[in-house]
Amino acid sequence: MYGLDINFLKDRPAYQSNNKSEKKPGIKLPSGSLLPMYLGVGVGLCFPIFVGGGLLFLQAKTAELEQAIALLDEESKKLDAEIASITKIKEQTGAVKADTQSLVMVFDQIRPWSAMLEDLRDRIPASVQIETVRQTPPTPPAAGQPPGNPAGGIEITGLARSFNDVNDFLLLLQQSRFLKSGDTKIITASLADAPVQAGSGNSAGIKPPQVVKYTIQSSLSDVPASELIRELEQKGTVGLVTRIRAMQQTGVITR
């Protein structure tokens, strides 16, 4: 015969709760909305993309800047070469201008002897004679003083009827623009026998009358020839006047 073995303990609530507590723990999913988790995952994935894109952008910009720097260096070298060329041209131009100015200064100090002798002829009184006219070397400047007129001066010797005639001649010479008024002076003036002209028939031994033998010295004027155009034209120095006017038209000599 079979016997029935019925366990009524399993039907008790306490036993069932114990069995439930003995179940193995599993993975529990969070309850509620999953949006914050998706946002976090998205941010985590986008950050490396942004970093990588930024690096690529910086590399591209760096390459552009390096290319621009290379172009600027090349342009700088070209500009340096052009500046050096311009500087050299300026130096050459300055040297040419200096040489031209030196020539102009020398040219502007020219005193044609024909014009000066014509000026003397127009100023000499009728009672005064000129025996010799010679050019004298320039006087060396004093210490610390600028050099004087390189043309020097003139010395005039001759005879006059009286001392007053010599003084009149001196005053007329001081009015000449070809000479320096302050440097025009009588160096010597003394009585002497008038020279006997050959064939005058002075066989009786008559003593000739006395005259004044004089020496006048002066310095040539340092007024530029370009400022003496009117005087030079009046004395017939056409060639020099024409050259001065041509240089004034080209601007080499200022008016």
PATI-90364 format. One record per atom (N, C-alpha, C, O): x, y, z; residue in three letters. Coordinates in steps of 0.001 Angstrom, whole numbers, plus 500000, padded with zeros to 6 digits. Layout:
XYZALA;...
***
This chain:
500865498817500000MET;500000500000500000MET;500896501225500000MET;501949501223500637MET;500503502233499317TYR;501227503519499250TYR;500708504441500317TYR;499507504483500583TYR;501620505192500942GLY;501208506188501916GLY;501352507601501351GLY;502323507840500634GLY;500503508504501607LEU;500551509903501110LEU;501364510753502079LEU;501142510773503289LEU;502306511442501479ASP;503157512326502287ASP;502895513753501814ASP;503464514199500818ASP;502095514412502479ILE;501697515789502074ILE;502374516769503011ILE;502278516688504236ILE;503084517724502350ASN;503803518752503107ASN;503007520040503020ASN;503002520715501990ASN;502370520354504056PHE;501560521588504072PHE;502377522825504440PHE;501847523936504482PHE;503646522630504703LEU;504475523814505068LEU;504689524747503887LEU;504802525962504052LEU;504745524155502672LYS;504987524982501488LYS;503845525940501229LYS;504028526965500572LYS;502727525633501714ASP;501597526530501480ASP;501562527681502464ASP;500732528579502324ASP;502420527681503433ARG;502421528790504401ARG;503071530055503799ARG;504022529972503022ARG;502552531170504165PRO;503122532453503621PRO;504564532649504036PRO;505351533165503242PRO;504935532277505197ALA;506317532491505664ALA;507263531701504826ALA;508354532190504531ALA;506930530556504438TYR;507807529707503629TYR;507950530277502231TYR;509035530274501650TYR;506839530763501702GLN;506909531349500353GLN;507763532601500333GLN;508503532811499372GLN;507688533447501362SER;508530534658501403SER;509984534295501508SER;510832534990500947SER;510305533214502217ASN;511708532800502309ASN;512223532326500980ASN;513378532588500644ASN;511435531660500234ASN;511869531178498908ASN;512108532353497949ASN;513029532339497133ASN;511259533352498076LYS;511444534519497207LYS;512745535256497517LYS;513429535749496620LYS;513074535321498827SER;514304536027499207SER;515528535258498813SER;516599535855498704SER;515438533985498594GLU;516596533199498218GLU;516862533236496725GLU;517820532606496279GLU;516057533950495916LYS;516313534048494489LYS;517575534880494223LYS;517872535820494961LYS;518308534527493170LYS;519580535219492826LYS;519271536616492309LYS;518312536814491564LYS;520102537597492716PRO;519886538995492237PRO;520194539115490759PRO;521120538451490293PRO;519466539931489985GLY;519695540181488554GLY;519979541667488291GLY;520040542466489226GLY;520153542033487009ILE;520437543440486621ILE;519128544203486626ILE;518159543824485969ILE;519126545266487370LYS;517938546092487459LYS;518092547286486537LYS;519099547984486659LYS;517204547570485652LEU;517209548735484761LEU;516668549945485516LEU;515754549813486330LEU;517188551035485269PRO;516691552229485978PRO;515271552502485566PRO;514854552243484437PRO;514615552983486427SER;513207553297486175SER;513094554771485817SER;513985555541486172SER;512102555175485170GLY;511894556568484790GLY;512420556860483386GLY;512593555936482592GLY;512689558194483052SER;513123558637481722SER;514592558318481489SER;515403558446482407SER;514958557894480248LEU;516352557585479875LEU;517024558726479127LEU;518131558532478624LEU;516414559918479023LEU;516984561046478260LEU;518317561529478814LEU;519236561764478029LEU;518470561689480124PRO;519790562147480616PRO;520914561190480246PRO;522034561614479963PRO;520609559908480251MET;521663558961479902MET;522048559102478439MET;523226559033478090MET;521041559302477577TYR;521343559479476152TYR;522138560763475902TYR;523041560807475066TYR;521779561791476644LEU;522520563044476495LEU;523976562888476914LEU;524878563401476251LEU;524195562196477989GLY;525566561989478447GLY;526383561204477438GLY;527538561522477154GLY;525741560157476899VAL;526451559357475890VAL;526754560212474661VAL;527843560130474092VAL;525770561043474252GLY;525988561895473074GLY;527110562890473287GLY;527945563103472408GLY;527121563517474503VAL;528201564476474798VAL;529549563781474793VAL;530532564315474279VAL;529591562596475363GLY;530855561858475398GLY;531361561506474017GLY;532568561485473777GLY;530421561223473090LEU;530838560908471728LEU;531210562157470929LEU;532107562102470088LEU;530528563290471183CYS;530791564516470420CYS;532104565193470828CYS;532745565835469995CYS;532503565063472067PHE;533708565759472535PHE;534954565364471738PHE;535688566247471293PHE;535220564051471540PRO;536393563700470718PRO;536287564217469285PRO;537283564576468657PRO;535024564246468778ILE;534858564759467414ILE;535226566233467351ILE;535913566683466434ILE;534742566991468367PHE;535073568419468409PHE;536570568639468553PHE;537141569505467890PHE;537199567864469411VAL;538653568004469614VAL;539409567696468327VAL;540321568427467940VAL;539017566598467665GLY;539677566245466409GLY;539475567302465343GLY;540407567650464619GLY;538226567825465245GLY;537970568886464274GLY;538768570141464571GLY;539268570797463657GLY;538890570480465862GLY;539687571647466238GLY;541153571486465871GLY;541788572424465389GLY;541683570299466100LEU;543085570052465735LEU;543288570180464230LEU;544263570783463783LEU;542367569611463445LEU;542479569729461989LEU;542389571189461544LEU;543119571619460650LEU;541483571950462176PHE;541362573375461845PHE;542636574139462169PHE;543092574958461371PHE;543222573870463357LEU;544467574542463749LEU;545617574178462820LEU;546437575029462476LEU;545676572910462413GLN;546725572512461489GLN;546582573225460143GLN;547569573661459551GLN;545326573336459665ALA;545099574034458397ALA;545487575509458504ALA;546125576060457607ALA;545091576141459615LYS;545439577551459815LYS;546945577726459956LYS;547512578685459431LYS;547588576815460656THR;549035576895460808THR;549729576802459460THR;550687577531459201THR;549248575902458593ALA;549826575783457255ALA;549621577063456461ALA;550523577507455751ALA;548418577668456581GLU;548162578933455884GLU;549076580037456391GLU;549625580807455603GLU;549240580114457721LEU;550108581142458292LEU;551555580948457869LEU;552245581921457564LEU;552021579710457847GLU;553389579453457411GLU;553580579858455954GLU;554620580409455593GLU;552587579589455120GLN;552668579989453721GLN;552670581515453589GLN;553411582091452794GLN;551804582153454407ALA;551765583622454367ALA;553090584211454848ALA;553576585189454280ALA;553679583621455892ILE;554972584099456399ILE;556055583938455342ILE;556901584817455179ILE;556032582813454621ALA;557014582593453560ALA;556867583647452469ALA;557861584170451964ALA;555602583963452100LEU;555376584992451086LEU;555850586361451575LEU;556450587122450817LEU;555576586669452848LEU;556017587948453408LEU;557539588037453458LEU;558108589097453196LEU;558199586931453791ASP;559664586935453787ASP;560205587192452389ASP;561176587929452213ASP;559570586579451400GLU;560014586792450021GLU;559803588246449601GLU;560670588858448977GLU;558617588794449960GLU;558351590193449651GLU;559320591109450386GLU;559762592120449839GLU;559653590754451636SER;560592591558452416SER;561966591580451760SER;562627592618451717SER;562390590426451248LYS;563683590374450559LYS;563661591235449303LYS;564629591935449006LYS;562537591181448555LYS;562426592008447356LYS;562457593494447716LYS;563110594298447050LYS;561731593840448793LEU;561720595243449220LEU;563098595693449679LEU;563522596810449381LEU;563802594824450406ASP;565157595180450836ASP;566061595428449636ASP;566870596356449641ASP;565920594591448604ALA;566733594789447402ALA;566365596102446707ALA;567242596829446239ALA;565062596401446642GLU;564641597647446021GLU;565100598852446831GLU;565527599860446268GLU;565011598746448167ILE;565469599850449016ILE;566971600076448843ILE;567427601218448777ILE;567730598998448772ALA;569171599128448551ALA;569452599787447206ALA;570350600621447089ALA;568672599405446185SER;568853600013444861SER;568496601494444892SER;569203602320444315SER;567389601830445574ILE;566987603238445671ILE;568028604040446443ILE;568353605166446065ILE;568550603465447521THR;569574604152448304THR;570819604416447462THR;571416605490447540THR;571202603435446664LYS;572365603607445796LYS;572118604698444761LYS;572998605511444479LYS;570901604708444194ILE;570566605742443219ILE;570585607121443867ILE;571054608089443268ILE;570065607209445112LYS;570086608491445824LYS;571515608950446077LYS;571828610132445930LYS;572379608020446458GLU;573775608390446687GLU;574428608876445399GLU;575154609870445398GLU;574165608168444302GLN;574727608597443023GLN;574161609949442601GLN;574881610803442084GLN;572846610133442831THR;572240611414442490THR;572825612539443340THR;573091613632442840THR;573025612260444638GLY;573631613264445509GLY;575042613627445069GLY;575433614793445099GLY;575806612607444656ALA;577174612877444188ALA;577156613725442918ALA;577955614648442762ALA;576219613393442003VAL;576115614176440763VAL;575699615617441067VAL;576232616567440492VAL;574728615761441992LYS;574298617115442368LYS;575440617901442998LYS;575610619088442721LYS;576228617231443852ALA;577354617923444483ALA;578374618362443434ALA;578868619489443474ALA;578689617458442486ASP;579630617829441426ASP;579072618968440570ASP;579784619906440211ASP;577770618860440252THR;577156619913439444THR;577170621252440169THR;577436622295439571THR;576875621207441479GLN;576869622441442256GLN;578258623043442337GLN;578412624264442297GLN;579275622192442452SER;580650622704442487SER;581001623376441169SER;581604624449441151SER;580616622729440050LEU;580879623338438745LEU;580116624641438580LEU;580637625612438031LEU;578866624656439065VAL;578075625880438962VAL;578707627003439770VAL;578754628146439316VAL;579193626684440968MET;579825627708441797MET;581057628275441108MET;581279629486441115MET;581868627381440505VAL;583043627860439787VAL;582621628705438590VAL;583178629772438332VAL;581615628200437861PHE;581147628923436682PHE;580545630261437065PHE;580707631248436348PHE;579845630297438203ASP;579170631516438635ASP;580153632564439143ASP;579781633723439323ASP;581409632167439377GLN;582422633124439832GLN;583291633648438680GLN;584250634386438904GLN;582947633262437462ILE;583733633728436314ILE;583562635241436150ILE;582448635762436185ILE;584685635927435972ARG;584679637356435696ARG;585438637583434390ARG;586669637601434385ARG;584721637754433295PRO;585413637966432019PRO;586251639246432067PRO;585762640312432442PRO;587519639117431681TRP;588404640275431696TRP;587942641314430693TRP;588156642510430887TRP;587320640869429639SER;586839641851428661SER;585789642766429284SER;585775643973429042SER;584893642158430105ALA;583857642969430749ALA;584460643890431805ALA;584053645046431918ALA;585426643391432579MET;586026644241433615MET;586844645375433003MET;586795646501433499MET;587594645102431938LEU;588361646170431277LEU;587434647201430648LEU;587731648396430645LEU;586303646730430113GLU;585326647666429573GLU;584746648538430678GLU;584493649727430480GLU;584538647929431847ASP;584026648694432987ASP;585047649730433435ASP;584668650852433772ASP;586337649384433449LEU;587387650358433802LEU;587428651503432787LEU;587548652670433161LEU;587330651163431520ARG;587377652193430479ARG;586242653195430628ARG;586416654388430380ARG;585049652685431046ASP;583903653577431210ASP;584029654448432453ASP;583406655507432522ASP;584829654022433448ARG;584905654763434706ARG;586121655684434829ARG;586114656587435667ARG;587116655492434056ILE;588337656267434227ILE;588109657727433806ILE;587567657982432731ILE;588513658672434636PRO;588371660092434254PRO;589323660446433101PRO;590293659738432828PRO;589017661537432454ALA;589849661958431316ALA;591249662356431748ALA;592189662263430958ALA;591406662799432997SER;592709663255433486SER;593521662127434125SER;594536662396434769SER;593098660876433962VAL;593787659729434560VAL;594137658749433443VAL;593342658480432543VAL;595354658231433540GLN;595805657224432582GLN;596104655910433320GLN;596538655914434472GLN;595866654811432643ILE;596182653486433179ILE;597377652935432415ILE;597374652868431186ILE;598392652546433165GLU;599568651943432551GLU;599480650420432516GLU;599701649803431474GLU;599154649811433672THR;599080648345433742THR;597884647936434599THR;597481648629435533THR;597341646781434236VAL;596287646122435030VAL;596675644660435125VAL;596806643978434108VAL;596858644181436333ARG;597245642771436511ARG;596402642129437609ARG;595922642790438530ARG;596247640853437476GLN;595482640096438466GLN;596398639663439597GLN;597523639223439360GLN;595918639787440822THR;596689639398441999THR;596097638131442604THR;594888637916442519THR;596937637284443218PRO;596416636048443820PRO;595542636354445028PRO;595671637417445635PRO;594658635435445377PRO;593785635665446540PRO;594585635711447834PRO;595600635029447984PRO;594112636519448751THR;594770636640450054THR;594383635453450928THR;593198635137451033THR;595355634783451561PRO;595017633644452433PRO;594102634105453564PRO;594341635165454144PRO;593064633339453895PRO;592140633743454971PRO;592812633673456333PRO;593736632889456549PRO;592334634506457243ALA;592843634481458607ALA;592381633209459308ALA;591489632509458828ALA;592996632924460439ALA;592670631704461173ALA;591212631724461610ALA;590742632681462225ALA;590508630645461277GLY;589103630531461643GLY;588156631246460710GLY;586950631242460954GLY;588654631868459640GLN;587800632589458706GLN;587606631761457436GLN;588506631019457042GLN;586439631879456791PRO;586208631132455549PRO;587093631652454433PRO;587514632808454473PRO;587385630829453441PRO;588215631282452325PRO;587531632384451540PRO;586306632410451423PRO;588321633283451008GLY;587784634396450247GLY;587523634018448801GLY;587450632841448445GLY;587386635046447978ASN;587119634829446565ASN;588339634200445899ASN;589417634794445925ASN;588199633011445300PRO;589359632375444667PRO;589864633125443449PRO;590970632864442977PRO;589058634068442927ALA;589498634818441749ALA;590582635822442084ALA;591280636298441188ALA;590739636157443373GLY;591788637098443765GLY;591361638535443561GLY;590210638891443814GLY;592279639352443108GLY;591984640770442933GLY;592738641350441743GLY;593291640613440927GLY;592756642678441652ILE;593462643354440563ILE;594309644475441147ILE;594045644983442237ILE;595322644838440398GLU;596184645966440752GLU;596298646863439529GLU;596650646411438440GLU;595997648135439726ILE;595996649121438645ILE;597073650153438935ILE;597103650724440025ILE;597939650395437996THR;598953651446438112THR;598792652412436940THR;598386652025435844THR;599119653669437197GLY;598999654665436130GLY;599403656039436591GLY;600045656200437629GLY;599025657024435816LEU;599367658420436074LEU;598098659248436116LEU;597125658957435420LEU;598120660272436932ALA;596989661187437044ALA;597519662610437108ALA;598669662851437475ALA;596667663529436748ARG;597103664916436745ARG;597279665457438154ARG;598143666299438398ARG;596451664967439089SER;596538665443440469SER;596060664349441408SER;595544663311440992SER;596255664627442701PHE;595773663672443709PHE;594248663603443727PHE;593669662545443974PHE;593602664743443462ASN;592138664735443422ASN;591620663833442300ASN;590602663159442453ASN;592329663829441183ASP;591918662951440088ASP;592043661477440483ASP;591211660657440095ASP;593086661141441259VAL;593240659758441741VAL;592096659393442684VAL;591553658290442626VAL;591741660343443556ASN;590629660081444481ASN;589310659913443725ASN;588497659056444071ASN;589099660735442689ASP;587877660587441893ASP;587835659213441225ASP;586793658559441192ASP;588974658790440697PHE;589031657475440063PHE;588735656371441075PHE;588058655391440762PHE;589256656543442303LEU;588997655552443354LEU;587504655470443670LEU;586967654372443812LEU;586838656596443781LEU;585409656599444090LEU;584596655929442983LEU;583623655225443254LEU;585002656152441749LEU;584293655508440636LEU;584507653988440642LEU;583596653223440326LEU;585710653568441002LEU;585974652126441074LEU;585196651467442198LEU;584786650313442072LEU;584987652181443294GLN;584246651617444415GLN;582771651405444088GLN;582079650668444790GLN;582290652046443027GLN;580905651867442607GLN;580731650692441641GLN;579604650364441269GLN;581818650067441236SER;581744648953440288SER;581282647688441003SER;581747647376442099SER;580365646967440373ARG;579889645700440943ARG;580864644556440678ARG;580703643461441217ARG;581871644809439851PHE;582876643787439598PHE;583958643770440674PHE;584767642844440726PHE;583975644793441537LEU;584993644908442571LEU;584324645053443931LEU;583169645468444031LEU;585076644702444983LYS;584604644904446345LYS;584901646333446766LYS;586047646783446749LYS;583855647024447138SER;584026648441447468SER;584970648633448661SER;585834649509448638SER;584801647814449695GLY;585620647988450889GLY;587082647639450693GLY;587934648093451457GLY;587392646826449666ASP;588777646424449423ASP;589458647281448372ASP;590632647064448071ASP;588753648246447809THR;589329649113446774THR;590016650294447462THR;589362651152448055THR;591348650317447370LYS;592131651321448110LYS;593306651808447259LYS;593778651134446344LYS;593750653016447612ILE;594968653568447009ILE;596158653056447814ILE;596254653303449016ILE;597055652350447153ILE;598227651800447827ILE;599358652815447834ILE;599962653052448880ILE;599647653400446728THR;600690654434446629THR;600179655559445742THR;599401655333444815THR;600621656758446034ALA;600332657948445219ALA;601436658962445503ALA;601541659475446617ALA;602242659245444514SER;603381660154444703SER;603631660935443421SER;603273660513442322SER;604271662111443610LEU;604590662950442459LEU;605764662363441693LEU;606706661824442275LEU;605685662477440406ALA;606759661994439537ALA;606752662811438260ALA;605735663396437886ALA;607903662844437594ASP;607978663575436317ASP;607164662851435259ASP;607185661626435147ASP;606459663642434504ALA;605665663063433420ALA;606598662425432403ALA;607636663006432084ALA;606274661289431902PRO;607151660650430912PRO;607207661459429616PRO;606205662000429147PRO;608396661517429066VAL;608590662243427811VAL;608302661297426654VAL;608892660222426542VAL;607406661713425821GLN;607047660889424689GLN;608105661015423607GLN;608654662087423355GLN;608366659892422987ALA;609367659885421923ALA;608913660752420756ALA;607765660682420318ALA;609853661585420254GLY;609539662452419111GLY;608810663701419495GLY;608255664387418636GLY;608798664019420790SER;608105665241421202SER;608913666488420930SER;608372667592420996SER;610242666344420615GLY;611083667503420302GLY;611558668250421521GLY;611870669438421436GLY;611621667577422662ASN;612089668226423884ASN;613621668153423921ASN;614212667418424712ASN;614238668943423034SER;615700668956422958SER;616329670075423760SER;617547670114423933SER;615504670982424247ALA;616045672121424996ALA;616262671786426450ALA;616730672632427212ALA;615932670563426861GLY;616135670155428252GLY;615136670748429198GLY;615415670927430383GLY;613951671058428672ILE;612917671615429546ILE;612396670486430430ILE;612095669391429956ILE;612299670780431727LYS;611826669771432680LYS;610351669525432475LYS;609573670478432431LYS;609936668258432346PRO;608515667971432146PRO;607739668258433427PRO;608304668264434521PRO;606437668496433277PRO;605629668751434477PRO;605487667475435323PRO;605654666353434845PRO;605178667705436576GLN;605008666558437476GLN;603557666051437437GLN;602600666811437287GLN;603459664774437577VAL;602153664111437650VAL;602150663190438869VAL;603171663014439533VAL;600988662609439149VAL;600846661699440304VAL;600890660262439775VAL;600069659844438958VAL;601862659545440268LYS;601959658119439930LYS;601246657342441043LYS;601588657484442217LYS;600260656526440675TYR;599411655880441677TYR;599395654370441475TYR;599716653849440407TYR;599004653689442561THR;598746652241442528THR;597473651988443328THR;597381652348444502THR;596502651370442682ILE;595222651047443322ILE;595040649534443283ILE;595240648886442256ILE;594662649005444414GLN;594387647563444500GLN;592949647334444951GLN;592366648144445672GLN;592397646210444507SER;591024645852444893SER;590854644348444763SER;591617643672444073SER;589839643845445442SER;589479642425445338SER;588300642289444386SER;587404643133444354SER;588318641216443615LEU;587188640970442735LEU;585945640650443558LEU;586036639996444597LEU;584812641099443104SER;583560640896443829SER;583202639416443866SER;583454638677442915SER;582607638996444985ASP;582130637621445101ASP;580643637509444772ASP;580021636488445067ASP;580068638547444167VAL;578675638477443706VAL;578615637489442545VAL;579399637615441604VAL;577702636501442579PRO;577633635527441481PRO;577398636199440139PRO;576741637236440041PRO;577957635572439108ALA;577786636125437762ALA;576322636137437350ALA;575915636965436534ALA;575515635216437913SER;574092635187437583SER;573359636430438081SER;572260636731437615SER;573968637158439030GLU;573368638396439520GLU;573959639622438826GLU;573593640753439147GLU;574856639407437891LEU;575490640506437158LEU;575123640466435675LEU;575854640978434827LEU;573972639846435376ILE;573600639680433965ILE;573443641036433284ILE;573896641217432154ILE;572811641978433954ARG;572600643292433330ARG;573926643971433027ARG;574111644521431941ARG;574864643935433996GLU;576171644552433773GLU;576949643834432673GLU;577622644465431859GLU;576844642482432663LEU;577564641722431639LEU;576996642002430251LEU;577743642088429276LEU;575677642144430163GLU;575075642471428868GLU;575515643854428400GLU;575786644057427216GLU;575587644809429337GLN;576004646153428960GLN;577455646191428487GLN;577820647030427663GLN;578285645280429009LYS;579697645244428615LYS;579938644328427424LYS;581084644141427015LYS;578874643750426859GLY;579004642962425654GLY;579398641511425855GLY;579809640851424900GLY;579284640989427087THR;579634639585427344THR;578414638723427050THR;577734638258427964THR;578147638516425768VAL;576926637832425349VAL;577021636330425608VAL;576047635716426043VAL;578187635734425347GLY;578320634280425493GLY;578073633810426916GLY;577344632842427133GLY;578675634488427887LEU;578492634109429287LEU;577047634308429721LEU;576491633477430438LEU;576445635395429292VAL;575054635659429657VAL;574131634583429086VAL;573195634148429758VAL;574390634153427852THR;573563633110427230THR;573665631806427999THR;572656631136428220THR;574877631436428412ARG;575048630186429173ARG;574379630274430546ARG;573790629300431016ARG;574470631436431186ILE;573829631593432498ILE;572316631485432376ILE;571672630845433207ILE;571744632102431354ARG;570292632025431167ARG;569855630591430877ARG;568799630157431338ARG;570664629857430114ALA;570325628465429815ALA;570331627629431094ALA;569449626792431282ALA;571304627841431968MET;571352627103433233MET;570213627511434160MET;569720626684434927MET;569792628759434103GLN;568637629184434901GLN;567360628515434423GLN;566506628165435237GLN;567217628334433119GLN;566024627685432585GLN;565960626221432973GLN;564872625691433198GLN;567109625553433058THR;567141624143433453THR;567097623956434961THR;566979622828435439THR;567191625049435718GLY;567118624959437172GLY;568453624690437848GLY;568500624538439068GLY;569532624628437088VAL;570852624401437703VAL;571249625605438536VAL;571822625460439615VAL;570943626797438033ILE;571162628052438769ILE;569805628661439057ILE;568996628858438150ILE;569563628957440314THR;568285629575440694THR;568285631042440258THR;569316631714440238THR;567102631497439916ARG;566972632886439480ARG;567062633819440681ARG;566975635037440524ARG;
***
